[in-house]
C-alpha cells in the first residue's frame, strides 16, 4: 500500500499519517489473528513435508536414534514451535510508514525446543528393559552436532524387530567403530532441518502477508 505526499510540510504529513493510522488501528487484532492462523497452518504443512521429519517418523532416523514414540515427539516439537509465534502490529514513529508488522518464532539457539522432554530419548537396556544413564539428546544431535562423532566404539546394525524403537537398528559395541548422524540429516546451528522449515514458511509468508492485510483493511469500507 502506497501513500505519496506531494508536500514537504512535516506537520501536514504527520497529521495525515496519524489520521490514517487511527483508522487502521482497529484492524490490528484481526490482522494478528489472520496472520497467526496462516502461519500456524503453513508451519504444520512445511514441518510434516520435511525429509528429516519424515525419516524420524517413518524412516532410518527412527531406528538410528532409537525413538520409541517418534510421532508424539514430533508433535510436541511442532506445538512448541507454534507456541513461539509472536506477531506485533504497530504504527511506527517515522513519517513514512503506516503500519509495521513483526513476526518472530523459535529462538535462534533452539533452546526452547531442546528443553522439551520430547527432545530426548531414554536409554533402555534391551535385555532387562531398565533405563540406563542420561536421556539421549537426539534433537540436539540433529540440530547442532553436524558431522561430529556422537558415540565411539559402537556401530549401528539394522535388524528388524530390535533396538529401542522396536525396529530398524541396534547399536553394537565394536572397538574402533563410531556412530554419527547420517550425512543426509546432519545439522548445525546455522543449517538444520528446523531452519529449513522456518525459511520455507517465511518465504511463503512474505508472499501472502500483504494480501492478508489488504483483505482485512478492505473490510473497513
C-alpha positions as CSV (number, residue, x, y, z in Angstrom):
1,X,0.0,0.0,0.0
2,X,1.5,3.4,-1.0
3,X,0.6,6.8,0.3
4,X,2.5,9.5,-1.7
5,X,2.9,13.0,-0.3
6,X,3.4,16.0,-2.6
7,X,4.0,18.3,0.3
8,X,7.3,18.7,2.3
9,X,5.4,20.1,5.3
10,X,6.2,17.7,8.1
11,X,3.3,18.7,10.3
12,X,0.9,18.1,7.4
13,X,2.5,14.7,6.7
14,X,2.2,13.8,10.4
15,X,-1.4,14.8,10.6
16,X,-2.4,12.8,7.5
17,X,-0.5,9.7,8.7
18,X,-1.9,10.0,12.2
19,X,-5.4,10.0,10.8
20,X,-4.7,7.0,8.5
21,X,-3.1,5.1,11.3
22,X,-6.0,5.8,13.6
23,X,-8.5,4.4,11.1
24,X,-6.4,1.3,10.7
25,X,-5.7,0.7,14.4
26,X,-9.0,-1.2,14.9
27,X,-7.8,-3.8,12.3
28,X,-4.6,-4.7,14.2
29,X,-6.2,-7.6,16.3
30,X,-7.8,-9.1,13.2
31,X,-4.6,-8.8,11.2
32,X,-2.6,-10.5,14.0
33,X,-5.2,-13.3,14.2
34,X,-5.3,-13.8,10.5
35,X,-1.5,-13.9,10.2
36,X,-1.3,-16.3,13.2
37,X,-3.8,-18.7,11.6
38,X,-2.0,-18.6,8.2
39,X,1.4,-19.0,9.8
40,X,0.3,-21.9,12.0
41,X,-1.2,-23.9,9.1
42,X,1.9,-23.2,6.9
43,X,4.2,-24.3,9.7
44,X,2.3,-27.6,10.0
45,X,2.5,-28.1,6.3
46,X,6.2,-27.5,6.0
47,X,7.0,-29.4,9.2
48,X,5.5,-32.7,8.0
49,X,6.7,-32.2,4.5
50,X,10.3,-32.0,5.7
51,X,12.5,-35.0,4.8
52,X,14.2,-35.2,8.3
53,X,10.8,-35.2,10.0
54,X,9.6,-37.9,7.7
55,X,12.7,-40.0,8.4
56,X,12.2,-39.5,12.2
57,X,8.6,-40.7,11.9
58,X,8.9,-43.5,9.3
59,X,12.5,-43.9,8.1
60,X,16.1,-44.6,9.0
61,X,16.3,-42.0,11.8
62,X,13.6,-43.6,13.8
63,X,15.7,-46.6,14.3
64,X,19.1,-45.0,14.4
65,X,18.0,-42.6,17.1
66,X,16.1,-45.3,18.9
67,X,12.9,-43.3,19.2
68,X,10.0,-45.3,20.8
69,X,7.3,-42.6,20.2
70,X,8.5,-40.5,17.2
71,X,5.1,-39.2,16.3
72,X,4.4,-37.9,19.8
73,X,8.0,-36.4,19.9
74,X,7.5,-34.6,16.6
75,X,4.0,-33.3,17.5
76,X,5.4,-31.9,20.8
77,X,8.2,-30.1,18.8
78,X,5.7,-28.7,16.3
79,X,3.3,-27.4,19.0
80,X,6.3,-25.7,20.8
81,X,7.2,-24.0,17.5
82,X,3.7,-22.8,17.1
83,X,3.6,-21.5,20.6
84,X,6.7,-19.4,20.0
85,X,5.0,-17.5,17.1
86,X,4.7,-13.8,18.1
87,X,3.2,-11.2,15.8
88,X,3.4,-7.5,16.5
89,X,1.4,-5.0,14.5
90,X,2.1,-1.3,15.3
91,X,2.3,2.2,13.9
92,X,6.0,3.3,13.8
93,X,7.0,6.8,14.8
94,X,8.5,7.7,11.4
95,X,6.6,9.8,8.8
96,X,6.9,7.3,6.0
97,X,5.3,4.0,7.3
98,X,1.6,3.5,8.0
99,X,1.9,0.1,9.6
100,X,4.7,-2.2,10.8
101,X,4.4,-6.0,11.2
102,X,7.0,-8.0,13.1
103,X,7.0,-11.8,13.1
104,X,9.0,-14.0,15.4
105,X,9.2,-17.7,16.0
106,X,11.7,-20.2,17.6
107,X,14.9,-19.0,19.4
108,X,17.9,-18.9,17.1
109,X,19.8,-21.1,19.6
110,X,16.9,-23.6,19.6
111,X,17.0,-23.9,23.4
112,X,13.2,-23.6,23.6
113,X,13.0,-26.8,21.6
114,X,15.9,-28.6,23.1
115,X,14.4,-28.1,26.6
116,X,11.5,-30.3,25.7
117,X,11.2,-33.7,27.2
118,X,10.4,-34.8,23.6
119,X,13.9,-33.7,22.5
120,X,15.5,-36.6,24.4
121,X,15.1,-40.4,24.5
122,X,15.6,-42.7,27.5
123,X,18.4,-45.2,27.0
124,X,16.8,-48.5,27.8
125,X,18.7,-51.8,28.2
126,X,17.3,-54.2,25.6
127,X,17.6,-57.2,27.8
128,X,16.2,-56.1,31.2
129,X,14.3,-53.1,29.9
130,X,15.8,-50.8,32.6
131,X,16.6,-47.2,31.9
132,X,20.4,-46.6,31.8
133,X,22.3,-43.4,32.2
134,X,21.2,-40.0,31.0
135,X,18.5,-39.5,28.3
136,X,19.9,-39.3,24.8
137,X,19.6,-35.8,23.4
138,X,18.6,-36.9,19.9
139,X,17.2,-33.5,18.8
140,X,20.4,-31.7,19.8
141,X,22.4,-34.3,17.7
142,X,20.3,-33.4,14.6
143,X,20.3,-29.6,15.1
144,X,23.8,-28.9,16.3
145,X,26.3,-31.7,16.0
146,X,26.8,-31.8,12.3
147,X,29.4,-34.5,11.3
148,X,30.7,-34.9,14.8
149,X,31.1,-38.4,16.2
150,X,28.3,-39.0,18.7
151,X,29.1,-42.5,20.0
152,X,32.5,-44.1,19.8
153,X,33.3,-47.8,19.7
154,X,29.8,-48.7,18.7
155,X,28.3,-49.3,15.3
156,X,24.6,-49.4,14.1
157,X,23.3,-52.6,12.8
158,X,20.0,-52.8,11.1
159,X,17.9,-55.7,12.3
160,X,14.1,-55.9,12.1
161,X,12.4,-56.0,15.5
162,X,15.4,-54.9,17.6
163,X,16.5,-51.7,19.2
164,X,14.8,-49.2,21.5
165,X,12.4,-48.3,18.7
166,X,11.5,-51.9,18.1
167,X,12.7,-51.8,14.5
168,X,15.4,-50.9,12.0
169,X,18.6,-50.6,14.1
170,X,20.6,-51.5,17.3
171,X,24.0,-50.3,18.5
172,X,26.6,-53.0,19.0
173,X,29.9,-52.5,20.7
174,X,32.8,-52.7,18.2
175,X,36.2,-51.2,19.0
176,X,37.3,-48.5,16.6
177,X,33.8,-48.0,15.2
178,X,31.6,-45.0,15.8
179,X,28.2,-43.5,15.1
180,X,27.3,-40.1,13.8
181,X,24.1,-38.6,12.3
182,X,23.7,-39.9,8.8
183,X,25.0,-37.3,6.3
184,X,21.7,-36.5,4.7
185,X,20.3,-35.4,8.1
186,X,23.2,-33.7,9.7
187,X,22.6,-30.2,11.0
188,X,24.5,-27.3,12.6
189,X,23.2,-24.2,14.4
190,X,23.2,-22.3,11.1
191,X,21.9,-25.1,8.9
192,X,19.5,-27.7,10.1
193,X,16.0,-29.1,9.4
194,X,14.2,-26.7,11.8
195,X,15.8,-23.7,10.0
196,X,14.8,-25.3,6.6
197,X,11.2,-25.3,7.8
198,X,11.3,-21.8,9.1
199,X,12.9,-20.4,5.9
200,X,10.2,-22.0,3.7
201,X,7.4,-20.7,6.0
202,X,9.0,-17.2,5.9
203,X,9.2,-17.3,2.1
204,X,5.5,-18.2,1.8
205,X,4.6,-15.7,4.4
206,X,6.4,-12.9,2.5
207,X,4.2,-13.7,-0.5
208,X,1.0,-13.6,1.5
209,X,1.4,-11.1,4.3
210,X,0.1,-8.0,2.4
211,X,-2.7,-10.0,0.8
212,X,-3.9,-10.8,4.2
213,X,-3.5,-7.2,5.4
214,X,-5.3,-5.8,2.4
215,X,-8.2,-8.2,2.8
216,X,-8.7,-7.2,6.4
217,X,-8.4,-3.4,5.7
218,X,-10.8,-3.7,2.8
219,X,-13.5,-4.8,5.3
220,X,-13.3,-1.3,6.8
221,X,-15.0,0.2,3.8
